[in-house]
Amino acid sequence: MAPNNKNKSANKASGCSLTKVLTWIGIFIGIFTPIYYVLEQNLDKFYIFKTDELHDLAQRAVKLYPEDTASIVNHIVTELAEKHPKHVNPKHDVSAEWFFNNAGGAMGGMYIIHASITEYLIIFGTPIGTEGHTGRHTADDYFHILSGEQHAYAPGSYKAEIYRAGDVHHLHRGTVKQYMMPEGGCFALEYARGWIPPMLFFGFADGLSSTLDFPTLYSTVVITGREMIGNLLRGKF
């Protein structure tokens, strides 16, 4: 076969492969777009936690145990475990359930109370302060301050937003801010509702690109996966 014919055959094969790939992409989009649309319109039906109840719980715990973050966390997790025994991880006093979280340049300790496809509920914080990028997420995020303060800044503003114990900072889905936990630290009950899996990329990015702390990444994947899969098997989407 002449070289020219060989090139034509190669181009034809390449064109066929590209057509197949585009066809499969089209099929995928055609199938999953309506599924996503239906699920998106019905997300509220999958939530088991209520924002006002979590805010009330956080405020009551802060009033009961001022200056005692450990007791605040214990009170919150105990009450949640009583209300949602099948969907709450009660092992907040087990050190292995706590791990570092590096995301958006900020660093702190994290304990997962609940993780599923549409919700996550965690304790996040540090006693020494940190600062970073909130991330732009596919879920609404409610940051209930349990101790210390959180400062936040949105572009275009000339003043910091300041949230103290008992307050809640609502980061709306798709928005972004700079935030800081000042020296002296801050701990919070963080609740996200929406599409949780896409948020995991933000949670893993620093570990894969800067800290290279693979044991922490392993703990993050194992515990998050355990909770998400466990809740899915129990029918909690």
Summary of the structure (lengths in Angstrom):
residues: 237
radius of gyration: 22.2
end to end distance: 58.2
largest distance: 86.2
contacts: 684
relative contact order: 0.14
helix: 46%
strand: 27%
